[in-house]
Amino acid sequence: MTLSPTDTGLGLSLVPGRPDPRAPADPRAPAAARRAPVSRSLAAGDLHVDVLTGLDAVAGIAPAWSRLYAASDLGNGDLHPAWVLAWYRTFVRDGDVVVAAVRAGDELVGVAPLWRMRLAPRLQVLQLAGAGRHVLLTDTPGILSPTGHHRKVVKAAADAVAGLPGWAWCTLTLSPAQGWSDQLAGPDSSWVFPRVGRTCVISTLPAEGGAFEAAFEAGLKRNVRESIRRSVNRLTRDAPGWAVERVTGDPQRLVPALAEMVALHRQRARLGDHKSHRDVFADARYARLLAAVAAAPGGADLLSVYTLRVDGRALAAQVVLDAPTTRTLLVSGIHPDGWRYSPMALLTREIARDAVAEGRTRLNHSAGPDTGKLRWSEAMETHAEFSIVRSSRLARAAFLAHSQVAVGAALRRERRRQQAAAPVPPA
């Protein structure tokens, strides 16, 4: 179903003298070539919003959504349509899918992918895709908006969502480029509550063309450089046939590479003599999510799997998400026999090297700063989070009660995480 303040349809207009906007962006082009401004100067009055419900309606905007993603500077792989649509299909009922598609004329300039989370028979809240529940592989849910026009597009999407019936509060995550907004509330109808937000560890990558080792590795901390050196030396000594393999762009190769990584991840989670790691894939839906992304249009270019092989045998693997400006480390796995080679340091070096060669400027080590990520960089980026709460007594009371329960659950999770991160005492 499509609810639109104006009957614009879902097509894109062609402007004489401009490239055909229906032509897909080449995901392998240099990042600078893929980033282009929106074709018009946006004013708030230019924008209108189609609110789409159900996967069929949302899938209809996927080609335009892909082009907007390729032109945006947000650097967030969680906003790619292949990822969002696969997440919806894996975790959300069709009737709970809600997407605000922001347009300037016929041109798609923003996508706010939401879903209705039902907390009780008469209590619904709106969450971004990848938030609320089933969040283990989605670090930074958000709203996709174009370079130079982030705040206007976010405000238009929030205004459209405010007019939807039936929700008590809506939680939105904004990237640093989209700013800190206290203008998301409707006059006399809702108020905005800032939340903690999501913090990622970021490495700045050198410009393409310089010597990678001199520009990037020389700036790493000594213990990281030593891990990489030790990894290469041990592999060369023990297994001259070692290699780092990258699989991307081909679903026929990518799906089995992902399955291999899942097996390595589950082996890593079962180890008792190293720092404990949660088994993401204990819930089989997460493995299905990755396979669905790889098989979706554009998904095989969004995902890459880096695998360390010794004589053809996989010892470690890392999955990454690619955005025009940024490469993000998603999930990894290690075979017990691979620990002595410090494989993740070596894989991360190769991932960064390829990102530089492809014109990307940042490596996102994922959300949740910890000692392992901060070895690589101490630069952090916070995605602000806001809850827009209806002004009714029922909505305010439900929000406050739910917040208290959520804080208690977060404290328990953090206690378990810190206990699990403690070194295992020797037997």
RAFENVEN-V666211 format. One record per residue. N is the residue number from 1. NEAR is the number of other ideal C-beta (glycine too) atoms within 10 Angstrom. D_LAST is the distance of its C-alpha to the last C-alpha in Angstrom with 2 decimals. Layout:
# RAFENVEN-V666211
n:N near:NEAR d_last:D_LAST
n:N near:NEAR d_last:D_LAST
This chain:
# RAFENVEN-V666211
n:1 near:9 d_last:61.20
n:2 near:15 d_last:62.31
n:3 near:14 d_last:63.46
n:4 near:16 d_last:65.27
n:5 near:11 d_last:67.61
n:6 near:9 d_last:69.58
n:7 near:7 d_last:70.17
n:8 near:14 d_last:68.77
n:9 near:11 d_last:67.07
n:10 near:17 d_last:64.03
n:11 near:9 d_last:65.78
n:12 near:18 d_last:65.71
n:13 near:11 d_last:68.92
n:14 near:12 d_last:69.92
n:15 near:13 d_last:71.44
n:16 near:4 d_last:73.89
n:17 near:5 d_last:72.70
n:18 near:9 d_last:68.99
n:19 near:10 d_last:66.46
n:20 near:8 d_last:66.06
n:21 near:18 d_last:63.28
n:22 near:11 d_last:62.54
n:23 near:9 d_last:61.28
n:24 near:11 d_last:57.49
n:25 near:19 d_last:55.78
n:26 near:11 d_last:54.23
n:27 near:19 d_last:50.47
n:28 near:11 d_last:50.22
n:29 near:14 d_last:52.89
n:30 near:14 d_last:51.93
n:31 near:20 d_last:50.73
n:32 near:12 d_last:53.79
n:33 near:11 d_last:56.09
n:34 near:20 d_last:54.45
n:35 near:18 d_last:54.73
n:36 near:15 d_last:58.24
n:37 near:13 d_last:59.74
n:38 near:20 d_last:61.03
n:39 near:18 d_last:64.59
n:40 near:13 d_last:66.24
n:41 near:10 d_last:66.09
n:42 near:22 d_last:64.69
n:43 near:10 d_last:66.21
n:44 near:11 d_last:65.04
n:45 near:6 d_last:68.25
n:46 near:16 d_last:67.56
n:47 near:21 d_last:64.53
n:48 near:16 d_last:64.45
n:49 near:23 d_last:61.62
n:50 near:22 d_last:61.30
n:51 near:21 d_last:58.87
n:52 near:24 d_last:57.58
n:53 near:19 d_last:56.01
n:54 near:17 d_last:54.58
n:55 near:17 d_last:52.94
n:56 near:11 d_last:56.20
n:57 near:18 d_last:57.79
n:58 near:23 d_last:54.76
n:59 near:17 d_last:54.40
n:60 near:14 d_last:58.03
n:61 near:19 d_last:57.25
n:62 near:18 d_last:54.32
n:63 near:19 d_last:56.40
n:64 near:22 d_last:57.66
n:65 near:26 d_last:54.21
n:66 near:21 d_last:52.78
n:67 near:20 d_last:55.47
n:68 near:25 d_last:54.82
n:69 near:26 d_last:51.08
n:70 near:21 d_last:51.94
n:71 near:19 d_last:54.25
n:72 near:29 d_last:52.11
n:73 near:20 d_last:50.20
n:74 near:26 d_last:47.52
n:75 near:24 d_last:44.88
n:76 near:27 d_last:43.13
n:77 near:24 d_last:42.23
n:78 near:25 d_last:41.76
n:79 near:27 d_last:45.57
n:80 near:27 d_last:46.51
n:81 near:25 d_last:48.49
n:82 near:24 d_last:46.43
n:83 near:28 d_last:43.29
n:84 near:28 d_last:45.09
n:85 near:24 d_last:47.03
n:86 near:22 d_last:44.03
n:87 near:24 d_last:42.13
n:88 near:22 d_last:45.17
n:89 near:16 d_last:45.47
n:90 near:17 d_last:41.82
n:91 near:20 d_last:41.49
n:92 near:21 d_last:44.95
n:93 near:12 d_last:48.00
n:94 near:12 d_last:51.04
n:95 near:12 d_last:53.05
n:96 near:18 d_last:50.49
n:97 near:23 d_last:50.70
n:98 near:23 d_last:52.71
n:99 near:24 d_last:53.38
n:100 near:23 d_last:55.72
n:101 near:27 d_last:57.35
n:102 near:29 d_last:59.16
n:103 near:24 d_last:62.20
n:104 near:22 d_last:64.78
n:105 near:14 d_last:67.72
n:106 near:14 d_last:66.33
n:107 near:20 d_last:63.44
n:108 near:23 d_last:59.91
n:109 near:26 d_last:58.48
n:110 near:28 d_last:55.61
n:111 near:28 d_last:53.25
n:112 near:27 d_last:51.44
n:113 near:28 d_last:49.34
n:114 near:29 d_last:48.72
n:115 near:25 d_last:47.99
n:116 near:20 d_last:48.76
n:117 near:17 d_last:45.73
n:118 near:12 d_last:46.86
n:119 near:14 d_last:45.24
n:120 near:9 d_last:47.80
n:121 near:6 d_last:51.06
n:122 near:10 d_last:53.08
n:123 near:17 d_last:50.49
n:124 near:17 d_last:49.86
n:125 near:23 d_last:48.40
n:126 near:24 d_last:48.62
n:127 near:25 d_last:45.53
n:128 near:23 d_last:45.28
n:129 near:28 d_last:44.01
n:130 near:25 d_last:40.23
n:131 near:22 d_last:40.05
n:132 near:19 d_last:39.84
n:133 near:10 d_last:37.78
n:134 near:17 d_last:35.99
n:135 near:13 d_last:35.11
n:136 near:16 d_last:31.82
n:137 near:20 d_last:33.58
n:138 near:21 d_last:36.43
n:139 near:22 d_last:35.68
n:140 near:28 d_last:39.25
n:141 near:25 d_last:41.89
n:142 near:26 d_last:45.32
n:143 near:25 d_last:49.04
n:144 near:27 d_last:50.43
n:145 near:30 d_last:53.34
n:146 near:25 d_last:55.30
n:147 near:16 d_last:55.18
n:148 near:14 d_last:57.47
n:149 near:23 d_last:58.05
n:150 near:23 d_last:54.74
n:151 near:17 d_last:55.88
n:152 near:20 d_last:59.08
n:153 near:28 d_last:57.40
n:154 near:25 d_last:54.62
n:155 near:18 d_last:57.34
n:156 near:25 d_last:59.40
n:157 near:26 d_last:56.49
n:158 near:25 d_last:55.62
n:159 near:17 d_last:59.28
n:160 near:21 d_last:59.48
n:161 near:21 d_last:56.36
n:162 near:16 d_last:57.84
n:163 near:12 d_last:60.75
n:164 near:16 d_last:58.71
n:165 near:5 d_last:58.90
n:166 near:10 d_last:56.31
n:167 near:21 d_last:53.31
n:168 near:23 d_last:52.20
n:169 near:23 d_last:50.25
n:170 near:25 d_last:49.29
n:171 near:21 d_last:46.34
n:172 near:27 d_last:46.84
n:173 near:22 d_last:44.62
n:174 near:24 d_last:46.58
n:175 near:24 d_last:45.63
n:176 near:14 d_last:46.37
n:177 near:16 d_last:49.53
n:178 near:20 d_last:50.77
n:179 near:12 d_last:50.65
n:180 near:12 d_last:50.26
n:181 near:18 d_last:52.86
n:182 near:9 d_last:54.30
n:183 near:11 d_last:57.14
n:184 near:21 d_last:55.42
n:185 near:19 d_last:56.75
n:186 near:16 d_last:60.09
n:187 near:6 d_last:62.72
n:188 near:7 d_last:62.76
n:189 near:12 d_last:60.54
n:190 near:22 d_last:56.95
n:191 near:17 d_last:54.86
n:192 near:16 d_last:51.93
n:193 near:17 d_last:48.58
n:194 near:12 d_last:46.30
n:195 near:14 d_last:42.62
n:196 near:10 d_last:39.51
n:197 near:16 d_last:39.78
n:198 near:20 d_last:37.33
n:199 near:15 d_last:36.14
n:200 near:24 d_last:35.35
n:201 near:23 d_last:34.19
n:202 near:20 d_last:36.98
n:203 near:21 d_last:37.40
n:204 near:11 d_last:41.05
n:205 near:21 d_last:41.95
n:206 near:17 d_last:44.66
n:207 near:9 d_last:48.03
n:208 near:17 d_last:48.57
n:209 near:9 d_last:50.25
n:210 near:11 d_last:48.36
n:211 near:10 d_last:45.81
n:212 near:18 d_last:42.57
n:213 near:11 d_last:40.36
n:214 near:10 d_last:42.57
n:215 near:15 d_last:43.08
n:216 near:20 d_last:39.64
n:217 near:17 d_last:36.89
n:218 near:11 d_last:38.40
n:219 near:13 d_last:37.99
n:220 near:20 d_last:34.27
n:221 near:13 d_last:31.76
n:222 near:8 d_last:30.57
n:223 near:9 d_last:26.94
n:224 near:18 d_last:28.29
n:225 near:16 d_last:30.71
n:226 near:13 d_last:28.03
n:227 near:21 d_last:25.90
n:228 near:17 d_last:29.05
n:229 near:14 d_last:30.00
n:230 near:15 d_last:26.63
n:231 near:23 d_last:26.72
n:232 near:16 d_last:30.25
n:233 near:11 d_last:29.71
n:234 near:14 d_last:26.70
n:235 near:23 d_last:28.48
n:236 near:10 d_last:31.69
n:237 near:8 d_last:30.15
n:238 near:11 d_last:28.10
n:239 near:15 d_last:30.34
n:240 near:9 d_last:33.86
n:241 near:10 d_last:34.72
n:242 near:20 d_last:32.59
n:243 near:12 d_last:34.48
n:244 near:19 d_last:34.27
n:245 near:15 d_last:36.40
n:246 near:15 d_last:38.10
n:247 near:23 d_last:39.62
n:248 near:20 d_last:42.12
n:249 near:14 d_last:45.62
n:250 near:12 d_last:45.63
n:251 near:16 d_last:44.48
n:252 near:10 d_last:44.51
n:253 near:15 d_last:41.76
n:254 near:24 d_last:40.04
n:255 near:20 d_last:39.27
n:256 near:14 d_last:37.26
n:257 near:23 d_last:35.49
n:258 near:23 d_last:34.46
n:259 near:14 d_last:33.28
n:260 near:16 d_last:31.12
n:261 near:26 d_last:29.60
n:262 near:22 d_last:28.96
n:263 near:16 d_last:27.02
n:264 near:24 d_last:24.88
n:265 near:23 d_last:24.37
n:266 near:15 d_last:23.24
n:267 near:16 d_last:20.75
n:268 near:20 d_last:19.37
n:269 near:15 d_last:19.18
n:270 near:10 d_last:17.13
n:271 near:15 d_last:14.24
n:272 near:7 d_last:11.00
n:273 near:9 d_last:9.23
n:274 near:12 d_last:12.26
n:275 near:13 d_last:14.59
n:276 near:16 d_last:15.96
n:277 near:16 d_last:19.55
n:278 near:12 d_last:22.17
n:279 near:16 d_last:23.68
n:280 near:18 d_last:27.31
n:281 near:22 d_last:28.56
n:282 near:10 d_last:27.36
n:283 near:13 d_last:30.96
n:284 near:9 d_last:32.89
n:285 near:13 d_last:35.76
n:286 near:20 d_last:34.09
n:287 near:19 d_last:34.07
n:288 near:15 d_last:37.69
n:289 near:23 d_last:38.48
n:290 near:27 d_last:37.48
n:291 near:20 d_last:39.43
n:292 near:19 d_last:42.41
n:293 near:29 d_last:42.44
n:294 near:27 d_last:42.42
n:295 near:15 d_last:45.33
n:296 near:22 d_last:47.38
n:297 near:14 d_last:50.20
n:298 near:20 d_last:48.80
n:299 near:21 d_last:45.18
n:300 near:22 d_last:44.45
n:301 near:20 d_last:45.45
n:302 near:23 d_last:43.43
n:303 near:27 d_last:40.12
n:304 near:22 d_last:38.57
n:305 near:26 d_last:35.44
n:306 near:26 d_last:33.94
n:307 near:23 d_last:31.82
n:308 near:26 d_last:30.15
n:309 near:16 d_last:31.02
n:310 near:20 d_last:30.17
n:311 near:9 d_last:32.80
n:312 near:8 d_last:33.56
n:313 near:14 d_last:30.05
n:314 near:20 d_last:28.85
n:315 near:22 d_last:25.56
n:316 near:27 d_last:26.13
n:317 near:29 d_last:28.94
n:318 near:25 d_last:30.40
n:319 near:26 d_last:33.34
n:320 near:25 d_last:35.87
n:321 near:25 d_last:38.98
n:322 near:23 d_last:42.11
n:323 near:24 d_last:44.76
n:324 near:25 d_last:47.74
n:325 near:22 d_last:46.34
n:326 near:23 d_last:42.59
n:327 near:25 d_last:39.70
n:328 near:25 d_last:36.82
n:329 near:24 d_last:33.23
n:330 near:22 d_last:32.73
n:331 near:20 d_last:29.58
n:332 near:22 d_last:27.25
n:333 near:27 d_last:24.75
n:334 near:24 d_last:22.46
n:335 near:19 d_last:21.51
n:336 near:14 d_last:17.92
n:337 near:12 d_last:19.71
n:338 near:23 d_last:21.41
n:339 near:16 d_last:18.76
n:340 near:13 d_last:19.34
n:341 near:24 d_last:23.01
n:342 near:20 d_last:22.86
n:343 near:28 d_last:25.23
n:344 near:22 d_last:26.03
n:345 near:22 d_last:27.47
n:346 near:23 d_last:29.66
n:347 near:23 d_last:30.79
n:348 near:24 d_last:31.67
n:349 near:23 d_last:33.74
n:350 near:16 d_last:35.65
n:351 near:19 d_last:36.19
n:352 near:23 d_last:37.65
n:353 near:16 d_last:39.78
n:354 near:19 d_last:41.36
n:355 near:25 d_last:41.94
n:356 near:20 d_last:43.91
n:357 near:12 d_last:45.91
n:358 near:16 d_last:46.85
n:359 near:18 d_last:48.07
n:360 near:21 d_last:45.38
n:361 near:20 d_last:44.81
n:362 near:20 d_last:41.50
n:363 near:23 d_last:37.95
n:364 near:26 d_last:36.42
n:365 near:22 d_last:32.62
n:366 near:18 d_last:32.93
n:367 near:19 d_last:33.05
n:368 near:12 d_last:30.49
n:369 near:15 d_last:29.74
n:370 near:13 d_last:26.12
n:371 near:8 d_last:24.51
n:372 near:13 d_last:24.47
n:373 near:20 d_last:28.16
n:374 near:14 d_last:29.27
n:375 near:18 d_last:28.10
n:376 near:20 d_last:31.10
n:377 near:20 d_last:33.63
n:378 near:12 d_last:34.19
n:379 near:13 d_last:37.33
n:380 near:14 d_last:37.19
n:381 near:17 d_last:39.74
n:382 near:15 d_last:40.18
n:383 near:21 d_last:41.96
n:384 near:18 d_last:43.81
n:385 near:20 d_last:43.86
n:386 near:22 d_last:46.71
n:387 near:22 d_last:47.56
n:388 near:21 d_last:51.28
n:389 near:23 d_last:52.02
n:390 near:20 d_last:55.28
n:391 near:13 d_last:57.33
n:392 near:12 d_last:57.90
n:393 near:8 d_last:56.54
n:394 near:11 d_last:54.64
n:395 near:17 d_last:52.89
n:396 near:17 d_last:52.02
n:397 near:11 d_last:50.69
n:398 near:20 d_last:48.60
n:399 near:20 d_last:47.19
n:400 near:11 d_last:46.24
n:401 near:11 d_last:44.59
n:402 near:17 d_last:42.66
n:403 near:15 d_last:41.57
n:404 near:10 d_last:40.12
n:405 near:10 d_last:38.13
n:406 near:11 d_last:36.96
n:407 near:11 d_last:35.82
n:408 near:10 d_last:33.76
n:409 near:10 d_last:32.15
n:410 near:11 d_last:31.47
n:411 near:10 d_last:29.77
n:412 near:10 d_last:27.46
n:413 near:10 d_last:26.69
n:414 near:10 d_last:26.01
n:415 near:10 d_last:23.68
n:416 near:12 d_last:21.65
n:417 near:13 d_last:21.81
n:418 near:9 d_last:20.60
n:419 near:9 d_last:17.70
n:420 near:12 d_last:16.79
n:421 near:13 d_last:17.35
n:422 near:9 d_last:14.91
n:423 near:7 d_last:12.07
n:424 near:12 d_last:8.78
n:425 near:5 d_last:6.43
n:426 near:5 d_last:3.80
n:427 near:5 d_last:0.00
